[in-house]
């Protein structure tokens, strides 16, 4: 995780690097709110520059919002 953070600092325009960081955080981070924020940040930074990554991020945002909503009930 630290190497992805350092890489993102060095080259913030690298969409693949930040996508991999989000995916890795999604696997290892237990808090859905943190994972949600990472994917939302991804969309803010890169928008729809590469369709596959942006569609996946949008799908995960939807799933995580649903997970957070149902966890409250």
KETIDREN-279339 format. One record per atom (N, C-alpha, C, O, CB): y, z, x; residue number from 1. Coordinates in nm, 2 decimals, decimal comma. Glycine has a CB too. Example, Ala and Ser with C-alpha at 12.3 -4.5 7.8 and 13.67 -1.06 7.14 Angstrom:
<atoms>
+--------+--------+--------+------+
:     py :     pz :     px : resi :
+--------+--------+--------+------+
:  -0,57 :   0,78 :   1,32 :    1 :
:  -0,45 :   0,78 :   1,23 :    1 :
:  -0,33 :   0,78 :   1,32 :    1 :
:  -0,33 :   0,85 :   1,42 :    1 :
:  -0,45 :   0,90 :   1,13 :    1 :
:  -0,22 :   0,71 :   1,28 :    2 :
:  -0,11 :   0,71 :   1,37 :    2 :
:   0,00 :   0,79 :   1,29 :    2 :
:   0,11 :   0,80 :   1,34 :    2 :
:  -0,06 :   0,57 :   1,41 :    2 :
+--------+--------+--------+------+
</atoms>
This chain:
<atoms>
+--------+--------+--------+------+
:     py :     pz :     px : resi :
+--------+--------+--------+------+
:  -0,12 :   0,00 :   0,08 :    1 :
:   0,00 :   0,00 :   0,00 :    1 :
:   0,13 :   0,00 :   0,09 :    1 :
:   0,22 :  -0,07 :   0,06 :    1 :
:   0,00 :   0,12 :  -0,09 :    1 :
:   0,12 :   0,08 :   0,19 :    2 :
:   0,24 :   0,09 :   0,28 :    2 :
:   0,27 :  -0,04 :   0,34 :    2 :
:   0,39 :  -0,08 :   0,36 :    2 :
:   0,22 :   0,19 :   0,39 :    2 :
:   0,17 :  -0,12 :   0,38 :    3 :
:   0,19 :  -0,25 :   0,45 :    3 :
:   0,25 :  -0,35 :   0,35 :    3 :
:   0,34 :  -0,43 :   0,39 :    3 :
:   0,06 :  -0,30 :   0,51 :    3 :
:   0,21 :  -0,34 :   0,23 :    4 :
:   0,27 :  -0,43 :   0,12 :    4 :
:   0,42 :  -0,39 :   0,10 :    4 :
:   0,50 :  -0,48 :   0,09 :    4 :
:   0,19 :  -0,42 :  -0,01 :    4 :
:   0,45 :  -0,26 :   0,10 :    5 :
:   0,59 :  -0,22 :   0,09 :    5 :
:   0,67 :  -0,27 :   0,20 :    5 :
:   0,78 :  -0,32 :   0,19 :    5 :
:   0,60 :  -0,07 :   0,08 :    5 :
:   0,62 :  -0,25 :   0,32 :    6 :
:   0,69 :  -0,30 :   0,44 :    6 :
:   0,71 :  -0,45 :   0,44 :    6 :
:   0,82 :  -0,50 :   0,47 :    6 :
:   0,62 :  -0,26 :   0,57 :    6 :
:   0,61 :  -0,52 :   0,40 :    7 :
:   0,62 :  -0,67 :   0,39 :    7 :
:   0,72 :  -0,71 :   0,29 :    7 :
:   0,79 :  -0,81 :   0,31 :    7 :
:   0,48 :  -0,73 :   0,36 :    7 :
:   0,72 :  -0,64 :   0,18 :    8 :
:   0,82 :  -0,67 :   0,07 :    8 :
:   0,97 :  -0,65 :   0,12 :    8 :
:   1,06 :  -0,72 :   0,09 :    8 :
:   0,79 :  -0,59 :  -0,05 :    8 :
:   0,98 :  -0,54 :   0,20 :    9 :
:   1,11 :  -0,51 :   0,26 :    9 :
:   1,16 :  -0,62 :   0,35 :    9 :
:   1,27 :  -0,66 :   0,35 :    9 :
:   1,11 :  -0,38 :   0,33 :    9 :
:   1,06 :  -0,67 :   0,43 :   10 :
:   1,09 :  -0,78 :   0,53 :   10 :
:   1,12 :  -0,91 :   0,46 :   10 :
:   1,21 :  -0,99 :   0,50 :   10 :
:   0,97 :  -0,79 :   0,62 :   10 :
:   1,05 :  -0,94 :   0,35 :   11 :
:   1,06 :  -1,07 :   0,28 :   11 :
:   1,06 :  -1,05 :   0,13 :   11 :
:   0,95 :  -1,07 :   0,07 :   11 :
:   0,96 :  -1,17 :   0,33 :   11 :
:   1,17 :  -1,00 :   0,07 :   12 :
:   1,17 :  -0,97 :  -0,07 :   12 :
:   1,15 :  -1,10 :  -0,16 :   12 :
:   1,12 :  -1,08 :  -0,28 :   12 :
:   1,29 :  -0,91 :  -0,11 :   12 :
:   1,16 :  -1,22 :  -0,11 :   13 :
:   1,14 :  -1,34 :  -0,19 :   13 :
:   1,00 :  -1,38 :  -0,20 :   13 :
:   0,97 :  -1,48 :  -0,26 :   13 :
:   1,23 :  -1,45 :  -0,14 :   13 :
:   0,90 :  -1,31 :  -0,13 :   14 :
:   0,76 :  -1,35 :  -0,13 :   14 :
:   0,69 :  -1,31 :  -0,25 :   14 :
:   0,66 :  -1,19 :  -0,27 :   14 :
:   0,69 :  -1,30 :   0,00 :   14 :
:   0,68 :  -1,40 :  -0,35 :   15 :
:   0,62 :  -1,36 :  -0,48 :   15 :
:   0,47 :  -1,32 :  -0,47 :   15 :
:   0,43 :  -1,23 :  -0,54 :   15 :
:   0,63 :  -1,48 :  -0,58 :   15 :
:   0,40 :  -1,38 :  -0,38 :   16 :
:   0,26 :  -1,35 :  -0,37 :   16 :
:   0,24 :  -1,21 :  -0,32 :   16 :
:   0,15 :  -1,14 :  -0,36 :   16 :
:   0,19 :  -1,46 :  -0,28 :   16 :
:   0,32 :  -1,18 :  -0,22 :   17 :
:   0,31 :  -1,04 :  -0,16 :   17 :
:   0,33 :  -0,93 :  -0,27 :   17 :
:   0,26 :  -0,84 :  -0,28 :   17 :
:   0,40 :  -1,03 :  -0,04 :   17 :
:   0,44 :  -0,95 :  -0,34 :   18 :
:   0,47 :  -0,85 :  -0,44 :   18 :
:   0,37 :  -0,85 :  -0,56 :   18 :
:   0,34 :  -0,74 :  -0,61 :   18 :
:   0,61 :  -0,87 :  -0,50 :   18 :
:   0,32 :  -0,96 :  -0,59 :   19 :
:   0,21 :  -0,97 :  -0,69 :   19 :
:   0,09 :  -0,89 :  -0,64 :   19 :
:   0,03 :  -0,81 :  -0,72 :   19 :
:   0,17 :  -1,12 :  -0,72 :   19 :
:   0,05 :  -0,91 :  -0,52 :   20 :
:  -0,06 :  -0,84 :  -0,46 :   20 :
:  -0,04 :  -0,69 :  -0,46 :   20 :
:  -0,13 :  -0,61 :  -0,48 :   20 :
:  -0,10 :  -0,89 :  -0,32 :   20 :
:   0,09 :  -0,65 :  -0,43 :   21 :
:   0,12 :  -0,51 :  -0,43 :   21 :
:   0,11 :  -0,45 :  -0,57 :   21 :
:   0,05 :  -0,34 :  -0,59 :   21 :
:   0,27 :  -0,49 :  -0,38 :   21 :
:   0,15 :  -0,53 :  -0,67 :   22 :
:   0,14 :  -0,48 :  -0,81 :   22 :
:  -0,01 :  -0,47 :  -0,85 :   22 :
:  -0,05 :  -0,37 :  -0,91 :   22 :
:   0,21 :  -0,58 :  -0,91 :   22 :
:  -0,09 :  -0,57 :  -0,82 :   23 :
:  -0,23 :  -0,57 :  -0,85 :   23 :
:  -0,30 :  -0,45 :  -0,79 :   23 :
:  -0,38 :  -0,39 :  -0,85 :   23 :
:  -0,29 :  -0,70 :  -0,81 :   23 :
:  -0,27 :  -0,43 :  -0,66 :   24 :
:  -0,33 :  -0,31 :  -0,59 :   24 :
:  -0,29 :  -0,18 :  -0,65 :   24 :
:  -0,37 :  -0,09 :  -0,67 :   24 :
:  -0,29 :  -0,32 :  -0,44 :   24 :
:  -0,16 :  -0,17 :  -0,68 :   25 :
:  -0,11 :  -0,04 :  -0,75 :   25 :
:  -0,18 :  -0,03 :  -0,88 :   25 :
:  -0,20 :   0,09 :  -0,93 :   25 :
:   0,04 :  -0,05 :  -0,76 :   25 :
:  -0,20 :  -0,14 :  -0,95 :   26 :
:  -0,26 :  -0,13 :  -1,08 :   26 :
:  -0,41 :  -0,08 :  -1,07 :   26 :
:  -0,45 :  -0,01 :  -1,16 :   26 :
:  -0,27 :  -0,27 :  -1,15 :   26 :
:  -0,47 :  -0,11 :  -0,96 :   27 :
:  -0,61 :  -0,06 :  -0,95 :   27 :
:  -0,62 :   0,09 :  -0,91 :   27 :
:  -0,70 :   0,17 :  -0,95 :   27 :
:  -0,68 :  -0,14 :  -0,84 :   27 :
:  -0,52 :   0,14 :  -0,83 :   28 :
:  -0,53 :   0,27 :  -0,77 :   28 :
:  -0,44 :   0,37 :  -0,83 :   28 :
:  -0,47 :   0,49 :  -0,81 :   28 :
:  -0,50 :   0,26 :  -0,62 :   28 :
:  -0,34 :   0,33 :  -0,90 :   29 :
:  -0,25 :   0,43 :  -0,96 :   29 :
:  -0,29 :   0,46 :  -1,10 :   29 :
:  -0,32 :   0,38 :  -1,18 :   29 :
:  -0,10 :   0,37 :  -0,96 :   29 :
:  -0,30 :   0,59 :  -1,13 :   30 :
:  -0,35 :   0,64 :  -1,26 :   30 :
:  -0,24 :   0,64 :  -1,37 :   30 :
:  -0,28 :   0,63 :  -1,49 :   30 :
:  -0,41 :   0,78 :  -1,24 :   30 :
:  -0,12 :   0,65 :  -1,33 :   31 :
:  -0,01 :   0,66 :  -1,42 :   31 :
:   0,03 :   0,52 :  -1,48 :   31 :
:   0,08 :   0,44 :  -1,40 :   31 :
:   0,11 :   0,73 :  -1,36 :   31 :
:   0,01 :   0,50 :  -1,60 :   32 :
:   0,04 :   0,36 :  -1,66 :   32 :
:   0,19 :   0,34 :  -1,66 :   32 :
:   0,23 :   0,22 :  -1,66 :   32 :
:  -0,01 :   0,35 :  -1,80 :   32 :
:   0,27 :   0,44 :  -1,66 :   33 :
:   0,42 :   0,42 :  -1,66 :   33 :
:   0,47 :   0,36 :  -1,53 :   33 :
:   0,56 :   0,28 :  -1,52 :   33 :
:   0,49 :   0,55 :  -1,69 :   33 :
:   0,41 :   0,41 :  -1,42 :   34 :
:   0,44 :   0,35 :  -1,29 :   34 :
:   0,39 :   0,21 :  -1,27 :   34 :
:   0,47 :   0,12 :  -1,22 :   34 :
:   0,38 :   0,44 :  -1,18 :   34 :
:   0,27 :   0,18 :  -1,32 :   35 :
:   0,22 :   0,05 :  -1,32 :   35 :
:   0,31 :  -0,05 :  -1,40 :   35 :
:   0,33 :  -0,16 :  -1,36 :   35 :
:   0,07 :   0,04 :  -1,36 :   35 :
:   0,35 :   0,00 :  -1,52 :   36 :
:   0,43 :  -0,08 :  -1,61 :   36 :
:   0,56 :  -0,11 :  -1,54 :   36 :
:   0,61 :  -0,23 :  -1,54 :   36 :
:   0,46 :   0,00 :  -1,74 :   36 :
:   0,62 :  -0,02 :  -1,47 :   37 :
:   0,75 :  -0,04 :  -1,40 :   37 :
:   0,74 :  -0,14 :  -1,29 :   37 :
:   0,83 :  -0,23 :  -1,28 :   37 :
:   0,81 :   0,09 :  -1,35 :   37 :
:   0,63 :  -0,14 :  -1,22 :   38 :
:   0,61 :  -0,24 :  -1,11 :   38 :
:   0,60 :  -0,38 :  -1,17 :   38 :
:   0,66 :  -0,47 :  -1,12 :   38 :
:   0,48 :  -0,21 :  -1,04 :   38 :
:   0,53 :  -0,40 :  -1,28 :   39 :
:   0,52 :  -0,53 :  -1,34 :   39 :
:   0,65 :  -0,58 :  -1,40 :   39 :
:   0,68 :  -0,69 :  -1,40 :   39 :
:   0,41 :  -0,53 :  -1,45 :   39 :
:   0,72 :  -0,48 :  -1,46 :   40 :
:   0,85 :  -0,52 :  -1,52 :   40 :
:   0,95 :  -0,56 :  -1,40 :   40 :
:   1,03 :  -0,65 :  -1,42 :   40 :
:   0,91 :  -0,40 :  -1,60 :   40 :
:   0,94 :  -0,49 :  -1,29 :   41 :
:   1,02 :  -0,52 :  -1,18 :   41 :
:   0,98 :  -0,66 :  -1,12 :   41 :
:   1,07 :  -0,74 :  -1,08 :   41 :
:   1,01 :  -0,42 :  -1,06 :   41 :
:   0,86 :  -0,69 :  -1,13 :   42 :
:   0,81 :  -0,82 :  -1,09 :   42 :
:   0,87 :  -0,93 :  -1,17 :   42 :
:   0,92 :  -1,03 :  -1,12 :   42 :
:   0,66 :  -0,83 :  -1,10 :   42 :
:   0,87 :  -0,91 :  -1,30 :   43 :
:   0,93 :  -1,01 :  -1,39 :   43 :
:   1,08 :  -1,02 :  -1,37 :   43 :
:   1,14 :  -1,13 :  -1,37 :   43 :
:   0,91 :  -0,98 :  -1,54 :   43 :
:   1,15 :  -0,91 :  -1,35 :   44 :
:   1,30 :  -0,91 :  -1,32 :   44 :
:   1,33 :  -0,99 :  -1,19 :   44 :
:   1,42 :  -1,06 :  -1,18 :   44 :
:   1,35 :  -0,77 :  -1,31 :   44 :
:   1,25 :  -0,97 :  -1,09 :   45 :
:   1,27 :  -1,03 :  -0,96 :   45 :
:   1,24 :  -1,18 :  -0,95 :   45 :
:   1,31 :  -1,26 :  -0,90 :   45 :
:   1,19 :  -0,96 :  -0,85 :   45 :
:   1,13 :  -1,21 :  -1,02 :   46 :
:   1,08 :  -1,35 :  -1,00 :   46 :
:   1,08 :  -1,43 :  -1,12 :   46 :
:   1,06 :  -1,56 :  -1,12 :   46 :
:   0,94 :  -1,34 :  -0,94 :   46 :
:   1,09 :  -1,37 :  -1,24 :   47 :
:   1,10 :  -1,45 :  -1,36 :   47 :
:   0,97 :  -1,53 :  -1,38 :   47 :
:   0,86 :  -1,48 :  -1,38 :   47 :
:   1,22 :  -1,54 :  -1,37 :   47 :
:   0,99 :  -1,66 :  -1,40 :   48 :
:   0,88 :  -1,75 :  -1,42 :   48 :
:   0,86 :  -1,85 :  -1,31 :   48 :
:   0,83 :  -1,97 :  -1,33 :   48 :
:   0,89 :  -1,82 :  -1,56 :   48 :
:   0,89 :  -1,81 :  -1,19 :   49 :
:   0,89 :  -1,90 :  -1,07 :   49 :
:   0,75 :  -1,96 :  -1,05 :   49 :
:   0,74 :  -2,08 :  -1,03 :   49 :
:   0,93 :  -1,83 :  -0,94 :   49 :
:   0,65 :  -1,88 :  -1,07 :   50 :
:   0,51 :  -1,93 :  -1,06 :   50 :
:   0,44 :  -1,89 :  -1,19 :   50 :
:   0,42 :  -1,77 :  -1,21 :   50 :
:   0,44 :  -1,89 :  -0,93 :   50 :
:   0,40 :  -1,98 :  -1,27 :   51 :
:   0,35 :  -1,96 :  -1,40 :   51 :
:   0,23 :  -1,86 :  -1,40 :   51 :
:   0,23 :  -1,76 :  -1,49 :   51 :
:   0,31 :  -2,08 :  -1,47 :   51 :
:   0,14 :  -1,87 :  -1,32 :   52 :
:   0,02 :  -1,79 :  -1,32 :   52 :
:   0,05 :  -1,64 :  -1,30 :   52 :
:   0,01 :  -1,56 :  -1,38 :   52 :
:  -0,08 :  -1,83 :  -1,21 :   52 :
:   0,14 :  -1,61 :  -1,20 :   53 :
:   0,17 :  -1,48 :  -1,17 :   53 :
:   0,26 :  -1,42 :  -1,28 :   53 :
:   0,24 :  -1,30 :  -1,32 :   53 :
:   0,25 :  -1,47 :  -1,04 :   53 :
:   0,35 :  -1,49 :  -1,33 :   54 :
:   0,44 :  -1,44 :  -1,44 :   54 :
:   0,36 :  -1,42 :  -1,57 :   54 :
:   0,39 :  -1,32 :  -1,64 :   54 :
:   0,56 :  -1,53 :  -1,46 :   54 :
:   0,27 :  -1,51 :  -1,60 :   55 :
:   0,19 :  -1,49 :  -1,72 :   55 :
:   0,10 :  -1,36 :  -1,71 :   55 :
:   0,08 :  -1,29 :  -1,81 :   55 :
:   0,10 :  -1,61 :  -1,75 :   55 :
:   0,04 :  -1,35 :  -1,59 :   56 :
:  -0,05 :  -1,23 :  -1,57 :   56 :
:   0,04 :  -1,10 :  -1,58 :   56 :
:  -0,01 :  -1,00 :  -1,64 :   56 :
:  -0,12 :  -1,24 :  -1,44 :   56 :
:   0,15 :  -1,10 :  -1,52 :   57 :
:   0,24 :  -0,98 :  -1,53 :   57 :
:   0,28 :  -0,95 :  -1,67 :   57 :
:   0,28 :  -0,84 :  -1,71 :   57 :
:   0,37 :  -1,00 :  -1,44 :   57 :
:   0,32 :  -1,06 :  -1,74 :   58 :
:   0,36 :  -1,04 :  -1,88 :   58 :
:   0,24 :  -0,98 :  -1,97 :   58 :
:   0,26 :  -0,89 :  -2,05 :   58 :
:   0,41 :  -1,17 :  -1,95 :   58 :
:   0,12 :  -1,03 :  -1,94 :   59 :
:   0,00 :  -0,98 :  -2,01 :   59 :
:  -0,02 :  -0,83 :  -1,98 :   59 :
:  -0,05 :  -0,75 :  -2,07 :   59 :
:  -0,12 :  -1,06 :  -1,98 :   59 :
:  -0,01 :  -0,80 :  -1,85 :   60 :
:  -0,03 :  -0,66 :  -1,81 :   60 :
:   0,07 :  -0,57 :  -1,87 :   60 :
:   0,05 :  -0,45 :  -1,90 :   60 :
:  -0,04 :  -0,64 :  -1,66 :   60 :
:   0,20 :  -0,61 :  -1,88 :   61 :
:   0,30 :  -0,54 :  -1,94 :   61 :
:   0,27 :  -0,50 :  -2,08 :   61 :
:   0,28 :  -0,39 :  -2,12 :   61 :
:   0,44 :  -0,61 :  -1,93 :   61 :
:   0,22 :  -0,60 :  -2,15 :   62 :
:   0,18 :  -0,58 :  -2,29 :   62 :
:   0,07 :  -0,48 :  -2,30 :   62 :
:   0,07 :  -0,39 :  -2,39 :   62 :
:   0,14 :  -0,72 :  -2,36 :   62 :
:  -0,03 :  -0,50 :  -2,22 :   63 :
:  -0,15 :  -0,41 :  -2,22 :   63 :
:  -0,11 :  -0,26 :  -2,19 :   63 :
:  -0,15 :  -0,17 :  -2,25 :   63 :
:  -0,26 :  -0,45 :  -2,13 :   63 :
:  -0,02 :  -0,25 :  -2,09 :   64 :
:   0,02 :  -0,12 :  -2,04 :   64 :
:   0,11 :  -0,05 :  -2,15 :   64 :
:   0,10 :   0,07 :  -2,17 :   64 :
:   0,09 :  -0,12 :  -1,91 :   64 :
:   0,19 :  -0,12 :  -2,21 :   65 :
:   0,28 :  -0,07 :  -2,32 :   65 :
:   0,18 :  -0,02 :  -2,43 :   65 :
:   0,21 :   0,09 :  -2,49 :   65 :
:   0,38 :  -0,17 :  -2,38 :   65 :
:   0,08 :  -0,09 :  -2,47 :   66 :
:  -0,01 :  -0,05 :  -2,57 :   66 :
:  -0,09 :   0,07 :  -2,53 :   66 :
:  -0,11 :   0,17 :  -2,60 :   66 :
:  -0,11 :  -0,17 :  -2,60 :   66 :
:  -0,13 :   0,08 :  -2,40 :   67 :
:  -0,20 :   0,19 :  -2,35 :   67 :
:  -0,11 :   0,32 :  -2,35 :   67 :
:  -0,16 :   0,43 :  -2,39 :   67 :
:  -0,24 :   0,17 :  -2,20 :   67 :
:   0,01 :   0,31 :  -2,32 :   68 :
:   0,11 :   0,42 :  -2,32 :   68 :
:   0,13 :   0,46 :  -2,46 :   68 :
:   0,13 :   0,58 :  -2,49 :   68 :
:   0,24 :   0,38 :  -2,25 :   68 :
:   0,15 :   0,37 :  -2,55 :   69 :
:   0,17 :   0,40 :  -2,69 :   69 :
:   0,05 :   0,48 :  -2,75 :   69 :
:   0,07 :   0,58 :  -2,82 :   69 :
:   0,20 :   0,27 :  -2,78 :   69 :
:  -0,07 :   0,43 :  -2,73 :   70 :
:  -0,18 :   0,50 :  -2,79 :   70 :
:  -0,22 :   0,63 :  -2,72 :   70 :
:  -0,28 :   0,71 :  -2,78 :   70 :
:  -0,30 :   0,40 :  -2,79 :   70 :
:  -0,18 :   0,64 :  -2,60 :   71 :
:  -0,20 :   0,77 :  -2,53 :   71 :
:  -0,12 :   0,88 :  -2,59 :   71 :
:  -0,16 :   1,00 :  -2,58 :   71 :
:  -0,17 :   0,76 :  -2,38 :   71 :
:   0,00 :   0,85 :  -2,65 :   72 :
:   0,09 :   0,95 :  -2,71 :   72 :
:   0,03 :   1,00 :  -2,84 :   72 :
:   0,06 :   1,12 :  -2,87 :   72 :
:   0,22 :   0,89 :  -2,73 :   72 :
:  -0,05 :   0,92 :  -2,90 :   73 :
:  -0,11 :   0,97 :  -3,03 :   73 :
:  -0,22 :   1,06 :  -3,02 :   73 :
:  -0,28 :   1,10 :  -3,13 :   73 :
:  -0,15 :   0,85 :  -3,11 :   73 :
+--------+--------+--------+------+
</atoms>
